[in-house]
Every structure is written in C-alpha cells, then in structure tokens.
Amino acid sequence: MQAVSTLVQPGMQQAQQQEQGGISAGVKNLFLMLQGSYGAPFLAKFSSGVKDDQGRDLGIRSTMKVWDARLAKYPADVLATAYERVIVESPEFPPGLPLIEKICQAAMPRKTYAQEQGLPALPAPQRQAVRVEVQLRNDGKDWARLILARITNGDTSVSRYAKESAELALGQRAKMS
C-alpha cells in the first residue's frame, strides 16, 4: 500500500508550479458557487485560520491550488456541470475534491475511437431519397409494391426481411415453413 504522501506529492508539485500563475477562473467560479450554495460549512471545511498579507485564508488558498491542479484537465463547462450535479447529489454537505472529480469525469464528453487515435473524422454518409412511382391498387399490397420498386430503382437501405416479405405478399416467393 502506498503512503499518502506519495499520492499527494504530484498534486502538490503541480499546485506549486501553478502558484506563480494563480488559480484558474473555472476553479475560482466553482469555489464561488459552492460557497454561495453551502455557505460557512464549505469554507470551514478548508479554512486554516492563518491569513496571508492580503487577508486571504491560507488553507482555502492551498485547497484552491490543489483543486486547480487536479481539475485542470476539465474545461469550465464541465466544472459548471459538476456544480449543478453536486448540488443534487449532496445538498446537505459540502463536497470534497474526490466527489467533484468523480462528477467531472462522468460529465466529460466522450471521445470516439478515431478521436482518441488522432484519425480524421469521416463525413456522414449522404443518402439520396429514392422516389418511385407505383400504380396504387388499394388491395392491401401497395406497401409491397413500393418496397420492390425502391429496390428496383437502386435503394440499398431496404432490409432483406422487408424485401422477402414484399415478395411473399405479392406471390413472388413461396412461403417458407
């Protein structure tokens, strides 16, 4: 089993590297919305009581930096979705980072195999509507005549079952038992 310090170290290193650049707008907005929704219990969860030169709580600042490092891979819209979902999933208690990460991971748009492999996207297939003219006889078999006329005019979207059913209805195929 790994020591907790080895698990936290990569996040802390990333947080220290980002200290120079500050905290992303997405995490700032997330903290603002969570503070607005949960109030004092949310801030008390991370507050240390020690203030910096600008009067900001160092516990909350360090928490924001760790969250920023861990949530950097998620775009701002995913963080907003996570906020909406966490309010529903945990309305009584302020969430911690693991719950937010879990929700962000679930909210992240999925990539196709081609996107993951860096392959170019293929255009969507274009289907031409096959228009057919059939003399309607109103004998209950016009549907079968339309299907066979579509096949005759090159429509490849008709299933084999539909074709066989149309042929059977018009007496062009013997009934199978």
Secondary structure as UniProt FT lines:
FT   HELIX           4..18
FT   TURN            19..21
FT   HELIX           25..38
FT   HELIX           40..46
FT   TURN            53..54
FT   HELIX           58..71
FT   TURN            72..73
FT   HELIX           76..89
FT   HELIX           97..107
FT   HELIX           113..117
FT   HELIX           142..152
FT   TURN            153..154
FT   HELIX           160..169
FT   TURN            170..171
//
